[in-house]
Amino acid sequence: MSEEYGYGGGFALLVVLFILLIIIGASWGYGGFY
């Protein structure tokens, strides 16, 4: 649990989750929301 992992890893994970949410939403038919 180093500093660069806590910041960089956390930020990267947040971005990945956000992208996955958009992809899943679009595949489910919520693409119009974005």
PyMOL Python script that loads the backbone (N, CA, C, O; Angstrom):
from pymol import cmd

cmd.read_pdbstr("""\
ATOM      1  N   MET A   1       0.851  -1.196   0.000  1.00  0.00           N
ATOM      2  CA  MET A   1       0.000   0.000   0.000  1.00  0.00           C
ATOM      3  C   MET A   1       0.882   1.239   0.000  1.00  0.00           C
ATOM      4  O   MET A   1       0.949   1.966   0.992  1.00  0.00           O
ATOM      5  N   SER A   2       1.551   1.473  -1.108  1.00  0.00           N
ATOM      6  CA  SER A   2       2.411   2.641  -1.225  1.00  0.00           C
ATOM      7  C   SER A   2       1.593   3.855  -1.650  1.00  0.00           C
ATOM      8  O   SER A   2       0.423   3.725  -2.007  1.00  0.00           O
ATOM      9  N   GLU A   3       2.206   5.029  -1.612  1.00  0.00           N
ATOM     10  CA  GLU A   3       1.490   6.257  -1.952  1.00  0.00           C
ATOM     11  C   GLU A   3       1.081   6.271  -3.422  1.00  0.00           C
ATOM     12  O   GLU A   3      -0.054   6.613  -3.752  1.00  0.00           O
ATOM     13  N   GLU A   4       2.004   5.899  -4.296  1.00  0.00           N
ATOM     14  CA  GLU A   4       1.692   5.951  -5.720  1.00  0.00           C
ATOM     15  C   GLU A   4       0.586   4.958  -6.086  1.00  0.00           C
ATOM     16  O   GLU A   4      -0.181   5.195  -7.019  1.00  0.00           O
ATOM     17  N   TYR A   5       0.506   3.853  -5.353  1.00  0.00           N
ATOM     18  CA  TYR A   5      -0.571   2.893  -5.614  1.00  0.00           C
ATOM     19  C   TYR A   5      -1.904   3.452  -5.093  1.00  0.00           C
ATOM     20  O   TYR A   5      -2.941   3.312  -5.741  1.00  0.00           O
ATOM     21  N   GLY A   6      -1.862   4.072  -3.937  1.00  0.00           N
ATOM     22  CA  GLY A   6      -3.083   4.615  -3.354  1.00  0.00           C
ATOM     23  C   GLY A   6      -3.670   5.727  -4.202  1.00  0.00           C
ATOM     24  O   GLY A   6      -4.891   5.863  -4.278  1.00  0.00           O
ATOM     25  N   TYR A   7      -2.823   6.526  -4.843  1.00  0.00           N
ATOM     26  CA  TYR A   7      -3.323   7.632  -5.667  1.00  0.00           C
ATOM     27  C   TYR A   7      -3.511   7.194  -7.111  1.00  0.00           C
ATOM     28  O   TYR A   7      -4.612   7.280  -7.654  1.00  0.00           O
ATOM     29  N   GLY A   8      -2.430   6.722  -7.732  1.00  0.00           N
ATOM     30  CA  GLY A   8      -2.491   6.318  -9.139  1.00  0.00           C
ATOM     31  C   GLY A   8      -3.420   5.140  -9.339  1.00  0.00           C
ATOM     32  O   GLY A   8      -4.255   5.153 -10.243  1.00  0.00           O
ATOM     33  N   GLY A   9      -3.284   4.118  -8.501  1.00  0.00           N
ATOM     34  CA  GLY A   9      -4.122   2.933  -8.646  1.00  0.00           C
ATOM     35  C   GLY A   9      -5.585   3.257  -8.403  1.00  0.00           C
ATOM     36  O   GLY A   9      -6.462   2.774  -9.119  1.00  0.00           O
ATOM     37  N   GLY A  10      -5.848   4.077  -7.389  1.00  0.00           N
ATOM     38  CA  GLY A  10      -7.231   4.440  -7.087  1.00  0.00           C
ATOM     39  C   GLY A  10      -7.857   5.248  -8.210  1.00  0.00           C
ATOM     40  O   GLY A  10      -9.009   5.020  -8.581  1.00  0.00           O
ATOM     41  N   PHE A  11      -7.092   6.200  -8.755  1.00  0.00           N
ATOM     42  CA  PHE A  11      -7.613   7.035  -9.841  1.00  0.00           C
ATOM     43  C   PHE A  11      -7.855   6.201 -11.084  1.00  0.00           C
ATOM     44  O   PHE A  11      -8.880   6.350 -11.748  1.00  0.00           O
ATOM     45  N   ALA A  12      -6.904   5.313 -11.403  1.00  0.00           N
ATOM     46  CA  ALA A  12      -7.042   4.456 -12.589  1.00  0.00           C
ATOM     47  C   ALA A  12      -8.255   3.549 -12.428  1.00  0.00           C
ATOM     48  O   ALA A  12      -9.015   3.356 -13.377  1.00  0.00           O
ATOM     49  N   LEU A  13      -8.441   2.993 -11.240  1.00  0.00           N
ATOM     50  CA  LEU A  13      -9.578   2.110 -10.989  1.00  0.00           C
ATOM     51  C   LEU A  13     -10.889   2.866 -11.152  1.00  0.00           C
ATOM     52  O   LEU A  13     -11.856   2.330 -11.694  1.00  0.00           O
ATOM     53  N   LEU A  14     -10.921   4.112 -10.684  1.00  0.00           N
ATOM     54  CA  LEU A  14     -12.128   4.923 -10.797  1.00  0.00           C
ATOM     55  C   LEU A  14     -12.473   5.175 -12.260  1.00  0.00           C
ATOM     56  O   LEU A  14     -13.637   5.102 -12.654  1.00  0.00           O
ATOM     57  N   VAL A  15     -11.445   5.475 -13.066  1.00  0.00           N
ATOM     58  CA  VAL A  15     -11.660   5.728 -14.495  1.00  0.00           C
ATOM     59  C   VAL A  15     -12.172   4.465 -15.185  1.00  0.00           C
ATOM     60  O   VAL A  15     -13.095   4.522 -15.998  1.00  0.00           O
ATOM     61  N   VAL A  16     -11.560   3.323 -14.853  1.00  0.00           N
ATOM     62  CA  VAL A  16     -11.969   2.053 -15.471  1.00  0.00           C
ATOM     63  C   VAL A  16     -13.422   1.737 -15.118  1.00  0.00           C
ATOM     64  O   VAL A  16     -14.199   1.335 -15.984  1.00  0.00           O
ATOM     65  N   LEU A  17     -13.784   1.914 -13.862  1.00  0.00           N
ATOM     66  CA  LEU A  17     -15.162   1.637 -13.442  1.00  0.00           C
ATOM     67  C   LEU A  17     -16.136   2.562 -14.159  1.00  0.00           C
ATOM     68  O   LEU A  17     -17.229   2.142 -14.540  1.00  0.00           O
ATOM     69  N   PHE A  18     -15.743   3.824 -14.346  1.00  0.00           N
ATOM     70  CA  PHE A  18     -16.609   4.788 -15.031  1.00  0.00           C
ATOM     71  C   PHE A  18     -16.820   4.388 -16.482  1.00  0.00           C
ATOM     72  O   PHE A  18     -17.936   4.457 -16.997  1.00  0.00           O
ATOM     73  N   ILE A  19     -15.730   3.962 -17.149  1.00  0.00           N
ATOM     74  CA  ILE A  19     -15.819   3.535 -18.549  1.00  0.00           C
ATOM     75  C   ILE A  19     -16.680   2.278 -18.656  1.00  0.00           C
ATOM     76  O   ILE A  19     -17.517   2.169 -19.552  1.00  0.00           O
ATOM     77  N   LEU A  20     -16.473   1.337 -17.745  1.00  0.00           N
ATOM     78  CA  LEU A  20     -17.264   0.101 -17.761  1.00  0.00           C
ATOM     79  C   LEU A  20     -18.742   0.421 -17.560  1.00  0.00           C
ATOM     80  O   LEU A  20     -19.606  -0.196 -18.182  1.00  0.00           O
ATOM     81  N   LEU A  21     -19.030   1.387 -16.690  1.00  0.00           N
ATOM     82  CA  LEU A  21     -20.417   1.764 -16.439  1.00  0.00           C
ATOM     83  C   LEU A  21     -21.068   2.302 -17.708  1.00  0.00           C
ATOM     84  O   LEU A  21     -22.220   1.984 -18.001  1.00  0.00           O
ATOM     85  N   ILE A  22     -20.330   3.118 -18.464  1.00  0.00           N
ATOM     86  CA  ILE A  22     -20.852   3.671 -19.715  1.00  0.00           C
ATOM     87  C   ILE A  22     -21.078   2.560 -20.734  1.00  0.00           C
ATOM     88  O   ILE A  22     -22.104   2.531 -21.413  1.00  0.00           O
ATOM     89  N   ILE A  23     -20.109   1.642 -20.836  1.00  0.00           N
ATOM     90  CA  ILE A  23     -20.218   0.547 -21.812  1.00  0.00           C
ATOM     91  C   ILE A  23     -21.407  -0.349 -21.468  1.00  0.00           C
ATOM     92  O   ILE A  23     -22.199  -0.699 -22.343  1.00  0.00           O
ATOM     93  N   ILE A  24     -21.529  -0.718 -20.194  1.00  0.00           N
ATOM     94  CA  ILE A  24     -22.635  -1.584 -19.773  1.00  0.00           C
ATOM     95  C   ILE A  24     -23.964  -0.863 -19.976  1.00  0.00           C
ATOM     96  O   ILE A  24     -24.935  -1.466 -20.434  1.00  0.00           O
ATOM     97  N   GLY A  25     -24.010   0.410 -19.641  1.00  0.00           N
ATOM     98  CA  GLY A  25     -25.238   1.186 -19.822  1.00  0.00           C
ATOM     99  C   GLY A  25     -25.634   1.250 -21.289  1.00  0.00           C
ATOM    100  O   GLY A  25     -26.811   1.112 -21.621  1.00  0.00           O
ATOM    101  N   ALA A  26     -24.663   1.459 -22.165  1.00  0.00           N
ATOM    102  CA  ALA A  26     -24.949   1.530 -23.597  1.00  0.00           C
ATOM    103  C   ALA A  26     -25.451   0.186 -24.111  1.00  0.00           C
ATOM    104  O   ALA A  26     -26.375   0.130 -24.922  1.00  0.00           O
ATOM    105  N   SER A  27     -24.840  -0.889 -23.637  1.00  0.00           N
ATOM    106  CA  SER A  27     -25.232  -2.226 -24.085  1.00  0.00           C
ATOM    107  C   SER A  27     -26.632  -2.574 -23.578  1.00  0.00           C
ATOM    108  O   SER A  27     -27.332  -3.383 -24.187  1.00  0.00           O
ATOM    109  N   TRP A  28     -27.037  -1.965 -22.466  1.00  0.00           N
ATOM    110  CA  TRP A  28     -28.362  -2.235 -21.911  1.00  0.00           C
ATOM    111  C   TRP A  28     -29.416  -1.298 -22.491  1.00  0.00           C
ATOM    112  O   TRP A  28     -30.604  -1.431 -22.196  1.00  0.00           O
ATOM    113  N   GLY A  29     -28.968  -0.334 -23.333  1.00  0.00           N
ATOM    114  CA  GLY A  29     -29.921   0.565 -23.965  1.00  0.00           C
ATOM    115  C   GLY A  29     -29.983   1.933 -23.306  1.00  0.00           C
ATOM    116  O   GLY A  29     -30.899   2.712 -23.575  1.00  0.00           O
ATOM    117  N   TYR A  30     -29.008   2.236 -22.437  1.00  0.00           N
ATOM    118  CA  TYR A  30     -28.975   3.551 -21.807  1.00  0.00           C
ATOM    119  C   TYR A  30     -27.978   4.471 -22.513  1.00  0.00           C
ATOM    120  O   TYR A  30     -27.542   5.468 -21.936  1.00  0.00           O
ATOM    121  N   GLY A  31     -27.618   4.148 -23.746  1.00  0.00           N
ATOM    122  CA  GLY A  31     -26.658   4.957 -24.492  1.00  0.00           C
ATOM    123  C   GLY A  31     -27.188   6.365 -24.722  1.00  0.00           C
ATOM    124  O   GLY A  31     -26.402   7.304 -24.850  1.00  0.00           O
ATOM    125  N   GLY A  32     -28.503   6.528 -24.776  1.00  0.00           N
ATOM    126  CA  GLY A  32     -29.098   7.839 -24.993  1.00  0.00           C
ATOM    127  C   GLY A  32     -28.842   8.791 -23.838  1.00  0.00           C
ATOM    128  O   GLY A  32     -28.876  10.010 -24.011  1.00  0.00           O
ATOM    129  N   PHE A  33     -28.583   8.231 -22.648  1.00  0.00           N
ATOM    130  CA  PHE A  33     -28.328   9.078 -21.484  1.00  0.00           C
ATOM    131  C   PHE A  33     -27.051   9.880 -21.666  1.00  0.00           C
ATOM    132  O   PHE A  33     -26.977  11.045 -21.276  1.00  0.00           O
ATOM    133  N   TYR A  34     -26.023   9.233 -22.273  1.00  0.00           N
ATOM    134  CA  TYR A  34     -24.753   9.899 -22.491  1.00  0.00           C
ATOM    135  C   TYR A  34     -24.801  10.654 -23.808  1.00  0.00           C
ATOM    136  O   TYR A  34     -23.821  11.293 -24.189  1.00  0.00           O
TER     137      TYR A  34
END
""", "prot")
cmd.dss("prot")
cmd.show_as("cartoon", "prot")
cmd.util.cbc("prot")
cmd.orient("prot")
